[in-house]
Amino acid sequence: MSDVITVHPAEPGDGNVLGEIHAVSWGVSHGPFCAPEVAAAGVEERRGKWHGVLAEGGDTILLARLNERAGAFARFGASTSRPGVAEIHTFFAHPDVWGSGVAMVLLTAVLERVRDAGYDEVHLWTLRDSAQARRFYAKNGFVETGRTHDHDFAEGPPLALVELERAVPGR
């Protein structure tokens, strides 16, 4: 039997699921670049924040499931820095689903929603030192803009982020 991947809007009761995906994947992808105490605090902060984010509303959050098990999510909406452009604010997949196609299906759904909202372009920021994330986005049509900025996680050195963008398909 083949795997079934589904994508749907996150619901108010999905806060724990989003938090677990975010905490585990952030710990693996970002944690190695932070001081140990900063990484531990970052994991805990991500685990607990999504109930509040869901209650606020605002940006769209899509949740992808592999064989009914939550595996990845994305939060996206209007760009915080580039008027008229969409931004993927958060995109994380649990390490258990890496390589399964879940992230690709989720990204396709995000791009369809961005297109349906009337955007021609979408951008995002990712860790400069995350070769895996940069490969994934490049494989899916994102190109680096040359813009960078540092993100300060409160302790230790700031982490460098790079911006990537792409045209929205079908626009």
MDAnalysis code that builds the backbone (N, CA, C; Angstrom):
import MDAnalysis as mda
import numpy as np

u = mda.Universe.empty(513, n_residues=171, atom_resindex=np.repeat(np.arange(171), 3), trajectory=True)
u.add_TopologyAttr("name", ["N", "CA", "C"] * 171)
u.add_TopologyAttr("resid", np.arange(1, 172))
u.add_TopologyAttr("resname", ["MET", "SER", "ASP", "VAL", "ILE", "THR", "VAL", "HIS", "PRO", "ALA", "GLU", "PRO", "GLY", "ASP", "GLY", "ASN", "VAL", "LEU", "GLY", "GLU", "ILE", "HIS", "ALA", "VAL", "SER", "TRP", "GLY", "VAL", "SER", "HIS", "GLY", "PRO", "PHE", "CYS", "ALA", "PRO", "GLU", "VAL", "ALA", "ALA", "ALA", "GLY", "VAL", "GLU", "GLU", "ARG", "ARG", "GLY", "LYS", "TRP", "HIS", "GLY", "VAL", "LEU", "ALA", "GLU", "GLY", "GLY", "ASP", "THR", "ILE", "LEU", "LEU", "ALA", "ARG", "LEU", "ASN", "GLU", "ARG", "ALA", "GLY", "ALA", "PHE", "ALA", "ARG", "PHE", "GLY", "ALA", "SER", "THR", "SER", "ARG", "PRO", "GLY", "VAL", "ALA", "GLU", "ILE", "HIS", "THR", "PHE", "PHE", "ALA", "HIS", "PRO", "ASP", "VAL", "TRP", "GLY", "SER", "GLY", "VAL", "ALA", "MET", "VAL", "LEU", "LEU", "THR", "ALA", "VAL", "LEU", "GLU", "ARG", "VAL", "ARG", "ASP", "ALA", "GLY", "TYR", "ASP", "GLU", "VAL", "HIS", "LEU", "TRP", "THR", "LEU", "ARG", "ASP", "SER", "ALA", "GLN", "ALA", "ARG", "ARG", "PHE", "TYR", "ALA", "LYS", "ASN", "GLY", "PHE", "VAL", "GLU", "THR", "GLY", "ARG", "THR", "HIS", "ASP", "HIS", "ASP", "PHE", "ALA", "GLU", "GLY", "PRO", "PRO", "LEU", "ALA", "LEU", "VAL", "GLU", "LEU", "GLU", "ARG", "ALA", "VAL", "PRO", "GLY", "ARG"])
u.atoms.positions = np.array([
    [0.833, -1.169, 0.000],
    [0.000, 0.000, 0.000],
    [0.887, 1.245, 0.000],
    [0.512, 2.236, -0.798],
    [1.326, 3.443, -0.870],
    [0.931, 4.431, 0.228],
    [1.854, 5.318, 0.531],
    [1.617, 6.331, 1.554],
    [0.573, 7.328, 1.071],
    [-0.199, 7.851, 2.015],
    [-1.199, 8.867, 1.718],
    [-0.787, 10.150, 2.438],
    [-0.623, 11.216, 1.660],
    [-0.268, 12.518, 2.210],
    [-1.478, 13.429, 2.033],
    [-1.916, 14.039, 3.119],
    [-3.017, 14.994, 3.068],
    [-2.562, 16.318, 3.660],
    [-3.195, 17.395, 3.218],
    [-2.896, 18.734, 3.716],
    [-4.219, 19.419, 4.021],
    [-4.299, 20.053, 5.190],
    [-5.516, 20.767, 5.560],
    [-5.142, 21.949, 6.459],
    [-6.046, 22.936, 6.561],
    [-5.773, 24.049, 7.478],
    [-5.675, 23.542, 8.916],
    [-4.734, 24.095, 9.651],
    [-4.614, 23.754, 11.072],
    [-5.848, 24.266, 11.799],
    [-6.259, 23.525, 12.806],
    [-7.441, 23.867, 13.599],
    [-7.012, 24.277, 14.997],
    [-7.893, 24.938, 15.745],
    [-7.518, 25.396, 17.094],
    [-6.943, 24.301, 17.990],
    [-7.377, 23.065, 17.838],
    [-6.877, 21.982, 18.671],
    [-5.544, 21.408, 18.232],
    [-4.935, 21.952, 17.181],
    [-3.677, 21.421, 16.651],
    [-2.429, 22.038, 17.279],
    [-2.580, 22.849, 18.308],
    [-1.434, 23.528, 18.906],
    [-0.343, 22.588, 19.386],
    [-0.714, 21.492, 20.047],
    [0.296, 20.547, 20.537],
    [1.024, 19.869, 19.384],
    [0.290, 19.515, 18.344],
    [0.888, 18.847, 17.184],
    [1.876, 19.784, 16.486],
    [1.457, 21.027, 16.244],
    [2.355, 22.003, 15.614],
    [3.576, 22.232, 16.499],
    [3.352, 22.361, 17.792],
    [4.457, 22.591, 18.720],
    [5.463, 21.463, 18.727],
    [4.983, 20.242, 18.665],
    [5.898, 19.105, 18.672],
    [6.713, 19.048, 17.381],
    [6.061, 19.234, 16.241],
    [6.783, 19.255, 14.956],
    [7.829, 20.361, 14.976],
    [7.418, 21.556, 15.403],
    [8.326, 22.707, 15.402],
    [9.495, 22.483, 16.358],
    [9.202, 22.007, 17.558],
    [10.259, 21.815, 18.553],
    [11.285, 20.786, 18.103],
    [10.820, 19.637, 17.644],
    [11.746, 18.575, 17.255],
    [12.545, 18.978, 16.024],
    [11.875, 19.494, 15.001],
    [12.599, 19.841, 13.773],
    [13.524, 21.039, 13.987],
    [13.092, 22.029, 14.773],
    [13.949, 23.174, 15.068],
    [15.172, 22.717, 15.858],
    [14.963, 21.822, 16.806],
    [16.089, 21.314, 17.587],
    [17.136, 20.645, 16.725],
    [16.698, 19.908, 15.710],
    [17.626, 19.228, 14.800],
    [18.255, 20.203, 13.809],
    [17.441, 21.121, 13.260],
    [17.941, 22.004, 12.195],
    [18.674, 23.234, 12.718],
    [18.207, 23.820, 13.832],
    [18.792, 25.052, 14.347],
    [19.638, 24.835, 15.597],
    [19.242, 23.866, 16.398],
    [19.920, 23.635, 17.676],
    [21.427, 23.514, 17.600],
    [21.963, 22.783, 16.582],
    [23.419, 22.641, 16.517],
    [24.175, 23.961, 16.329],
    [23.477, 25.007, 15.894],
    [24.127, 26.291, 15.655],
    [24.015, 27.227, 16.856],
    [23.341, 26.776, 17.912],
    [23.126, 27.591, 19.107],
    [23.895, 26.997, 20.286],
    [24.122, 27.834, 21.285],
    [24.657, 27.325, 22.544],
    [23.645, 26.329, 23.105],
    [24.086, 25.279, 23.817],
    [23.166, 24.240, 24.304],
    [21.970, 24.778, 25.094],
    [22.199, 25.763, 25.967],
    [21.085, 26.287, 26.759],
    [20.109, 27.081, 25.890],
    [20.621, 27.740, 24.862],
    [19.758, 28.473, 23.934],
    [18.938, 27.487, 23.105],
    [19.570, 26.414, 22.664],
    [18.855, 25.394, 21.890],
    [17.741, 24.774, 22.731],
    [18.027, 24.448, 23.986],
    [17.011, 23.843, 24.858],
    [15.849, 24.806, 25.090],
    [16.164, 26.077, 25.333],
    [15.101, 27.071, 25.540],
    [14.293, 27.266, 24.255],
    [14.974, 27.240, 23.110],
    [14.287, 27.394, 21.830],
    [13.322, 26.261, 21.557],
    [13.730, 25.054, 21.884],
    [12.854, 23.897, 21.696],
    [11.613, 24.050, 22.571],
    [11.795, 24.398, 23.841],
    [10.644, 24.526, 24.745],
    [9.724, 25.668, 24.324],
    [10.293, 26.783, 23.881],
    [9.474, 27.916, 23.452],
    [8.619, 27.518, 22.259],
    [9.187, 26.794, 21.309],
    [8.453, 26.381, 20.120],
    [7.373, 25.340, 20.449],
    [7.658, 24.506, 21.402],
    [6.689, 23.473, 21.787],
    [5.409, 24.114, 22.331],
    [5.512, 25.241, 23.025],
    [4.356, 25.813, 23.696],
    [3.670, 26.986, 23.031],
    [4.174, 27.492, 21.920],
    [3.660, 28.749, 21.389],
    [2.467, 28.641, 20.448],
    [2.177, 27.478, 19.909],
    [1.240, 27.398, 18.785],
    [-0.221, 27.516, 19.163],
    [-0.592, 27.208, 20.411],
    [-1.988, 27.435, 20.815],
    [-2.315, 28.917, 20.692],
    [-1.413, 29.768, 21.148],
    [-1.619, 31.212, 21.055],
    [-1.649, 31.714, 19.629],
    [-0.764, 31.192, 18.795],
    [-0.728, 31.601, 17.387],
    [-2.033, 31.224, 16.698],
    [-2.516, 30.011, 16.937],
    [-3.778, 29.575, 16.333],
    [-4.947, 30.420, 16.835],
    [-4.938, 30.786, 18.108],
    [-6.023, 31.590, 18.664],
    [-6.048, 32.995, 18.073],
    [-4.872, 33.534, 17.748],
    [-4.787, 34.874, 17.160],
    [-5.382, 34.923, 15.764],
    [-5.304, 33.815, 15.033],
    [-5.738, 33.840, 13.633],
    [-4.696, 34.564, 12.802],
    [-5.120, 35.198, 11.754],
    [-4.183, 35.942, 10.912],
    [-3.655, 35.081, 9.784],
    [-2.373, 34.788, 9.811],
    [-1.744, 34.006, 8.747],
    [-2.389, 32.629, 8.616],
    [-2.298, 32.085, 7.414],
    [-2.773, 30.728, 7.172],
    [-1.733, 29.733, 7.669],
    [-2.193, 28.663, 8.299],
    [-1.318, 27.573, 8.726],
    [-1.882, 26.290, 8.140],
    [-1.063, 25.606, 7.343],
    [-1.453, 24.319, 6.787],
    [-0.670, 23.219, 7.480],
    [-1.341, 22.103, 7.717],
    [-0.755, 20.947, 8.380],
    [-0.800, 19.770, 7.414],
    [0.338, 19.119, 7.219],
    [0.421, 17.958, 6.325],
    [0.536, 16.690, 7.164],
    [-0.158, 15.658, 6.711],
    [-0.143, 14.371, 7.405],
    [0.326, 13.276, 6.452],
    [1.098, 12.363, 6.977],
    [1.536, 11.171, 6.252],
    [0.828, 9.988, 6.892],
    [-0.040, 9.342, 6.130],
    [-0.831, 8.226, 6.664],
    [-1.525, 8.616, 7.973],
    [-2.117, 9.808, 7.954],
    [-2.899, 10.372, 9.066],
    [-2.066, 10.863, 10.246],
    [-0.742, 10.715, 10.182],
    [0.125, 11.208, 11.267],
    [0.681, 12.574, 10.875],
    [0.490, 13.576, 11.724],
    [0.983, 14.923, 11.444],
    [2.485, 14.889, 11.239],
    [2.959, 15.531, 10.155],
    [4.376, 15.474, 9.851],
    [5.041, 16.792, 9.531],
    [4.276, 17.783, 9.036],
    [4.881, 19.052, 8.639],
    [3.813, 20.140, 8.676],
    [4.269, 21.379, 8.819],
    [3.327, 22.498, 8.755],
    [4.024, 23.726, 8.201],
    [3.193, 24.637, 7.706],
    [3.688, 25.903, 7.166],
    [2.750, 27.018, 7.600],
    [3.335, 28.147, 7.927],
    [2.589, 29.370, 8.239],
    [2.993, 30.404, 7.205],
    [2.012, 31.020, 6.558],
    [2.323, 31.964, 5.498],
    [1.247, 33.027, 5.397],
    [1.604, 34.127, 4.745],
    [0.688, 35.252, 4.560],
    [1.424, 36.383, 3.881],
    [0.965, 37.585, 4.120],
    [1.614, 38.757, 3.544],
    [3.023, 38.906, 4.121],
    [3.937, 39.385, 3.303],
    [5.306, 39.593, 3.755],
    [5.361, 40.671, 4.824],
    [6.229, 40.477, 5.787],
    [6.436, 41.482, 6.829],
    [7.391, 42.578, 6.376],
    [8.091, 42.350, 5.245],
    [9.101, 43.319, 4.824],
    [8.991, 43.755, 3.361],
    [8.178, 43.056, 2.572],
    [8.097, 43.351, 1.143],
    [6.626, 43.471, 0.730],
    [6.113, 44.707, 0.663],
    [4.705, 44.911, 0.315],
    [4.345, 44.252, -1.024],
    [3.191, 43.619, -1.050],
    [2.705, 42.993, -2.274],
    [3.263, 41.614, -2.553],
    [4.099, 41.106, -1.652],
    [4.722, 39.788, -1.825],
    [4.258, 38.900, -0.671],
    [4.042, 37.619, -0.944],
    [3.714, 36.668, 0.118],
    [5.005, 36.205, 0.795],
    [4.869, 35.742, 2.030],
    [6.022, 35.234, 2.766],
    [5.654, 33.929, 3.455],
    [6.534, 32.954, 3.343],
    [6.413, 31.741, 4.144],
    [7.168, 32.045, 5.436],
    [6.413, 32.242, 6.508],
    [6.999, 32.652, 7.782],
    [7.602, 31.472, 8.541],
    [6.972, 30.308, 8.415],
    [7.415, 29.113, 9.133],
    [7.163, 27.902, 8.250],
    [8.156, 27.031, 8.129],
    [7.999, 25.796, 7.353],
    [8.878, 24.748, 8.001],
    [8.252, 23.779, 8.664],
    [9.010, 22.751, 9.367],
    [8.394, 21.382, 9.132],
    [9.252, 20.389, 8.961],
    [8.834, 18.993, 8.851],
    [9.549, 18.200, 9.933],
    [8.813, 17.325, 10.573],
    [9.391, 16.453, 11.601],
    [10.441, 15.561, 10.929],
    [11.590, 15.357, 11.552],
    [12.625, 14.507, 10.940],
    [12.133, 13.117, 10.529],
    [11.107, 12.604, 11.197],
    [10.574, 11.284, 10.836],
    [9.995, 11.236, 9.423],
    [9.635, 12.396, 8.865],
    [9.036, 12.406, 7.518],
    [9.981, 12.970, 6.455],
    [11.200, 13.320, 6.847],
    [12.149, 13.828, 5.852],
    [12.348, 12.768, 4.772],
    [12.299, 13.193, 3.531],
    [12.499, 12.285, 2.406],
    [11.244, 11.550, 1.965],
    [10.123, 11.773, 2.651],
    [8.878, 11.048, 2.329],
    [8.036, 11.728, 1.263],
    [8.348, 12.982, 0.946],
    [7.524, 13.742, 0.012],
    [6.521, 14.654, 0.698],
    [6.384, 14.542, 2.011],
    [5.419, 15.364, 2.740],
    [5.719, 16.855, 2.558],
    [6.971, 17.244, 2.703],
    [7.321, 18.666, 2.590],
    [7.031, 19.187, 1.185],
    [7.293, 18.399, 0.168],
    [7.030, 18.816, -1.209],
    [5.525, 19.020, -1.432],
    [4.712, 18.089, -0.939],
    [3.259, 18.220, -1.077],
    [2.769, 19.454, -0.314],
    [3.294, 19.662, 0.881],
    [2.916, 20.839, 1.667],
    [3.305, 22.122, 0.947],
    [4.519, 22.191, 0.428],
    [4.956, 23.394, -0.281],
    [4.073, 23.654, -1.500],
    [3.706, 22.624, -2.225],
    [2.813, 22.782, -3.375],
    [1.476, 23.379, -2.930],
    [0.934, 22.887, -1.823],
    [-0.332, 23.415, -1.298],
    [-0.188, 24.879, -0.879],
    [0.947, 25.222, -0.254],
    [1.195, 26.609, 0.128],
    [1.220, 27.493, -1.119],
    [1.946, 27.075, -2.147],
    [2.050, 27.882, -3.363],
    [0.680, 28.042, -4.038],
    [-0.148, 27.012, -3.998],
    [-1.506, 27.126, -4.561],
    [-2.323, 28.147, -3.789],
    [-2.244, 28.121, -2.460],
    [-2.983, 29.086, -1.639],
    [-2.472, 30.510, -1.867],
    [-1.154, 30.655, -1.982],
    [-0.561, 31.973, -2.232],
    [-1.055, 32.507, -3.585],
    [-1.067, 31.640, -4.584],
    [-1.572, 32.027, -5.913],
    [-3.039, 32.436, -5.817],
    [-3.845, 31.626, -5.134],
    [-5.275, 31.916, -5.008],
    [-5.536, 33.221, -4.254],
    [-4.600, 33.623, -3.399],
    [-4.722, 34.891, -2.672],
    [-4.288, 36.084, -3.527],
    [-3.813, 35.810, -4.757],
    [-3.486, 36.881, -5.675],
    [-2.032, 37.317, -5.724],
    [-1.158, 36.561, -5.106],
    [0.266, 36.924, -5.112],
    [0.973, 36.358, -6.338],
    [1.940, 37.130, -6.835],
    [2.778, 36.701, -7.957],
    [4.124, 36.161, -7.497],
    [4.492, 36.496, -6.266],
    [5.826, 36.152, -5.770],
    [5.740, 35.792, -4.293],
    [6.639, 34.892, -3.863],
    [6.709, 34.496, -2.463],
    [8.179, 34.444, -2.056],
    [8.432, 34.819, -0.813],
    [9.813, 34.741, -0.301],
    [9.811, 34.128, 1.086],
    [11.014, 33.790, 1.542],
    [11.196, 33.220, 2.873],
    [12.631, 33.449, 3.300],
    [12.868, 33.228, 4.586],
    [14.212, 33.304, 5.153],
    [14.547, 31.942, 5.734],
    [15.786, 31.499, 5.530],
    [16.233, 30.239, 6.108],
    [17.676, 30.401, 6.586],
    [18.089, 29.497, 7.440],
    [19.459, 29.553, 7.958],
    [20.476, 29.436, 6.826],
    [21.432, 30.330, 6.829],
    [22.515, 30.263, 5.846],
    [23.246, 28.928, 5.923],
    [23.428, 28.414, 7.130],
    [24.224, 27.202, 7.318],
    [23.415, 25.912, 7.243],
    [22.142, 25.998, 6.895],
    [21.320, 24.797, 6.751],
    [21.320, 24.350, 5.290],
    [22.304, 23.541, 4.946],
    [22.426, 23.060, 3.561],
    [21.194, 22.275, 3.138],
    [20.611, 21.511, 4.061],
    [19.432, 20.700, 3.729],
    [18.254, 21.588, 3.325],
    [17.969, 22.617, 4.104],
    [16.856, 23.519, 3.773],
    [17.121, 24.249, 2.459],
    [18.320, 24.737, 2.282],
    [18.634, 25.473, 1.053],
    [18.519, 24.574, -0.173],
    [18.929, 23.306, -0.061],
    [18.761, 22.357, -1.179],
    [17.289, 22.118, -1.480],
    [16.490, 21.925, -0.425],
    [15.060, 21.690, -0.608],
    [14.415, 22.859, -1.348],
    [14.673, 24.068, -0.902],
    [14.050, 25.231, -1.540],
    [14.558, 25.421, -2.967],
    [15.854, 25.224, -3.195],
    [16.394, 25.350, -4.558],
    [15.761, 24.316, -5.486],
    [15.587, 23.096, -4.998],
    [14.973, 22.035, -5.791],
    [13.530, 22.399, -6.153],
    [12.922, 23.264, -5.357],
    [11.533, 23.661, -5.567],
    [11.388, 25.069, -6.138],
    [12.442, 25.529, -6.835],
    [12.343, 26.752, -7.607],
    [12.687, 28.043, -6.901],
    [13.106, 27.989, -5.651],
    [13.493, 29.210, -4.941],
    [14.939, 29.561, -5.289],
    [15.206, 30.848, -5.422],
    [16.567, 31.332, -5.665],
    [16.926, 32.344, -4.583],
    [18.194, 32.376, -4.247],
    [18.653, 33.320, -3.240],
    [18.669, 34.726, -3.828],
    [18.222, 35.690, -3.016],
    [18.142, 37.082, -3.471],
    [19.432, 37.851, -3.225],
    [20.295, 37.330, -2.376],
    [21.491, 38.062, -1.969],
    [21.278, 38.834, -0.677],
    [20.023, 38.951, -0.241],
    [19.745, 39.637, 1.023],
    [19.972, 38.663, 2.181],
    [20.569, 39.180, 3.233],
    [20.837, 38.395, 4.431],
    [20.515, 39.241, 5.655],
    [20.316, 38.592, 6.765],
    [20.269, 39.296, 8.051],
    [20.570, 38.293, 9.150],
    [20.957, 38.810, 10.284],
    [21.268, 37.963, 11.432],
    [20.066, 37.909, 12.355],
    [19.821, 36.742, 12.942],
    [18.752, 36.588, 13.924],
    [19.396, 36.269, 15.261],
    [19.026, 37.023, 16.263],
    [19.599, 36.863, 17.593],
    [18.658, 36.016, 18.447],
    [19.126, 34.877, 18.918],
    [18.339, 34.002, 19.776],
    [18.610, 34.287, 21.248],
    [19.090, 35.488, 21.558],
    [19.281, 36.000, 22.915],
    [20.611, 35.637, 23.545],
    [21.154, 34.462, 23.278],
    [22.443, 34.085, 23.861],
    [23.311, 33.534, 22.745],
    [24.566, 33.749, 22.839],
    [25.469, 33.247, 21.809],
    [25.425, 34.135, 20.584],
    [26.185, 33.775, 19.578],
    [26.253, 34.613, 18.390],
    [24.951, 34.555, 17.583],
    [24.591, 35.659, 16.921],
    [23.419, 35.636, 16.050],
    [23.639, 34.637, 14.905],
    [22.550, 34.111, 14.375],
    [22.622, 33.177, 13.254],
    [22.275, 33.910, 11.964],
    [23.044, 33.642, 10.928],
    [22.836, 34.295, 9.642],
    [21.695, 33.614, 8.879],
    [20.800, 34.434, 8.342],
    [19.700, 33.961, 7.509],
    [19.894, 34.473, 6.093],
    [19.435, 33.705, 5.119],
    [19.440, 34.132, 3.721],
    [18.004, 34.148, 3.225],
    [17.736, 35.082, 2.328],
    [16.397, 35.189, 1.749],
    [16.363, 34.454, 0.416],
    [15.258, 33.741, 0.193],
    [15.017, 33.070, -1.077],
    [13.652, 33.505, -1.589],
    [13.481, 33.479, -2.905],
    [12.199, 33.869, -3.483],
    [11.933, 33.047, -4.735],
    [10.686, 33.075, -5.157],
    [10.313, 32.446, -6.417],
    [8.998, 33.048, -6.890],
    [8.772, 32.921, -8.188],
    [7.487, 33.303, -8.737],
    [6.456, 32.265, -8.315],
    [5.225, 32.684, -8.189],
    [4.146, 31.767, -7.834],
    [3.647, 31.125, -9.125],
    [3.629, 29.784, -9.188],
    [3.198, 29.113, -10.416],
    [1.739, 29.445, -10.762],
    [1.492, 29.585, -12.044],
    [0.126, 29.824, -12.500],
    [-0.301, 31.268, -12.447],
    [0.594, 32.174, -12.099],
    [0.260, 33.601, -12.072],
    [0.860, 34.283, -13.272],
])
